Amino acid sequence: MLHVDNASRDPEPDPLSLLAEAVRCAEERHWEVVPGTWLLDGDGAAVCCSCGDPGCALPGAHPVGEDWGLLATVGASVVRGWWTERPDASILLPTGRAFDVLDVPEVAGCLALARMERMGLQLGPVLAAPAAGGSRGRRLHFLVLPGAAAKLPDLLRQIGCPPGTLDLVARGEGDWVAAPPSRFGGHATALWARPPTLLNRWLPDAVDLVGPLAYACLRDPSAPRTVQREAAAVR
């Protein structure tokens, strides 16, 4: 099973690596990129988000303004300029463009990864991100072909899981994910559970992953009992 280090043990990212990774996302992977907020440190500890909201739900890893989606680009020179000016900005990747994301809890995601590898399914990159809003644990983001957000409700119904039954959501148009090594509130850092490579540059269709992900969500020992009781619905 995949092991992702506990958030408290995550190393703080080198600002130069943020610049390098942002350029790599745009130039090599052709993913649109836009800078997000960043953490303001005090006495060696992260204290607040650069947005200034003390109750920020995702400190250091959300868009700066409403026009973030329009600003996102694959232009390496523009990206390099952004992170040269603000080297500690988080790296935001808009979803619904080059890819959508299937988002599940870490435990369920690890169970699904093991199952999918045994099945020999084609997999794309998988991102491990800290949970938002003070929730515990990480989330695993499975990168899939665009259009997953629109397909997911019907795909879940087809396997006997009405939308809202599982902790399985899709991120599509108008949403985003924060790419590694963006740093979230505290000292948690986004990581690659399965890093992008030449071998996984061709993304899978959501239809191939929803079944194993739903199966794993139903069998996640940390899931609510009402969810676990529906495990028999998935074949």
N, C-alpha and C positions, 0 to 999 in steps of 0.2 A: 504494500500500500504506500501511496505517496506520502511523504512526510514534509510538512512545511514548518519551519521554526516558529516557535511562539513569538507573538508580537513583541513581548518585552525583551527578546533577545535580538531583534532586528537591528542591524547596523545602520547608522545614519548615512545617507547617500552622499557621496562626493559631488558637490555642485557641478564639477566638470563632467561627471558621468551623466548628469541630467541633460546637459547640453549635447553630449555625444549621443545619448539614447534618443533624444528628441529628433536630432538630425537623421539618425539611423531609421527611425520610424517613417519619416517623410521620404528620405532619399532611397533607401533600400527596400522598404516594405510597401511604399506608396500608400501609406495611411495618412489621412489628413490629421494635422496636429494643431493645437492651440494651447497657449500657456494658461494655467489656472492660478488659483491663489497659492499662498505659501504660508509656512508657519513662522511666527515671530518668537524668537527664543529669548529667555531671560535667565541668567545665572545657570546656564547649562541645561535648562529644561524648557521644552516647548510649552508656551503658556497660552497662545491664542492664534486664531487665524488672521491673516492679513486683511480679511474683509471687515474686521472690527466688531463683529457680532459675538458677544460672549457666549451665546447659546448656539453657535454655529453647529449644525448637525454633521458636517463633514469638514472639520478644520484642515485647511491646507490642501484641499483636493477637490475644488469645485470651480465653475466658471467665474470669471471676474465680472463680466457684464452680460446683458441680454443679447448682445450681438456676437457672442462667442462662436456660434455656429457659422456665421457669415465670414468670420475672420480665419477659420480653420483652413490650412493649406498644406500642400505637399511640396511647396517651394523651399528647398533646403537653405537658400540664402536668407529668406525671410525668417525661417525657424532659427537659424544660427544667430541672427540679429536679436530676436526676442530673448533667447537664453543668455546671450552675451550681456544684454541690458539687465535681465533679472534671472541670474543663474540658479536661484533656488525655487523658481516657479514649478508647480506640478505640471506633468505632461498629460494633457487631456486628449483623448481620442474619441471623436464623435462616432456614435453607433448609427446604424441605418444607412451607411455609405459603403465603405469597403467591406464592412462586416456588421452582423448583429451579434448579440451576446446572449447565451443562456446562462442564467445566474442561479446558483444553488448554494446551500450551506457547505462548508468545507468537508464535513464528515461524509455527507451524501455524495459530494463531488469526488472524493477519494474512492468511495465504494464504486461509483459509476466508472471511474477511470480504469480500475482493475477489471471490471466486468467487460468494458469495451475493448480493452487490450486482449482479453481472452477470446472475444468474438472476432478479433481482427478488423475492427472498424477503422475507417480513416478518421484521424483526428487532426484538428488544427491546433494552434497555440491555446494554452489555458493559463489564465491569469489568476493569481491568488491575491485578493485585496482585503484589507481590514473592513469590518462591518461599519456601517454608518449609524449615527444617532445613538452611540453608546451601547449598541447590541454586542453580544459576545461572539467571539470566534471570527474566522475569516469567511469570505465568500469565494467560490471558484467561478470564474467567468470563462465559459467555453465559446471561443470564437467560431461562428458559423456564417454561411452565406447570408447576405441581406434578405430581408423578408420574413425572418423567423418570428418577429413580434406579431405580424399579422396572422401567421399560421398557427401559433401556439395554442390558442383556445380550442380550435377544431382538433388539433393533434391530441390534446389531452382528453377531449370528449371521446375520441375514437378508441382510446385505451381504458375508458371507464373512469376517468379522473376529471370531474368538472372543474373549470377554472376556479382558482381560489382554494382548492382542496389541498394542494401541495405548496411547499415553499420553493417553487420553481417559477421564475419569471423571465421574460425576455426583454432585452434592452434594444430598442430600435431607433427610428427617426426621432430627433429631438433630445436624445439622451447621450450619455458619454460614459467612458471608463477612464480611470487614471492609470497610466502605464508605469511600470517600474523604471527607475527607483523612486517614484514620487513618495513623499513622506506624509502620512496622515497625522491626525491628532495624537498626542503622546509621542511615542517613538516607533509606531508601526509603519511599515514600508510595504508598498506594493511589490510583489515578486512574480516571477514566471514559474508556474508549476510545470508547464511544458513550454519552453522558449520557442520563439519563431525560428525556423530553419528552412533551408531550401526544400527539405523533404515534406514539410507540412504547410507550404505556401498555398496549396490548393485546399480551400476550406470545405468542410463537409456541409451537407444540407441538414437543417434542423430535424427533418423527418427521421433521419438515421440515429439521432442522439436522444430524442425526447423519451423514447421507451426506456432505455437504460437509466437515464437520469430520473425519470419518474419512479422506476422500480427502486432505485437507490434512496430516493427521498422517502418513500414509504417504509423502507427498512432502516432508516437512520435512527439509531437508538436514542438520539436526543430530540427526535420529533415528538409533537404532542400525541397522546394516546389515540385521539380521535383520527389522526392521520394514519397511525400504524394499523388501526383496525381495517383500513381500506386496502391493505396490501394485497389481498386476494383478488382484487379487481384487475391487477396488472399481470399479464402472462409473459 
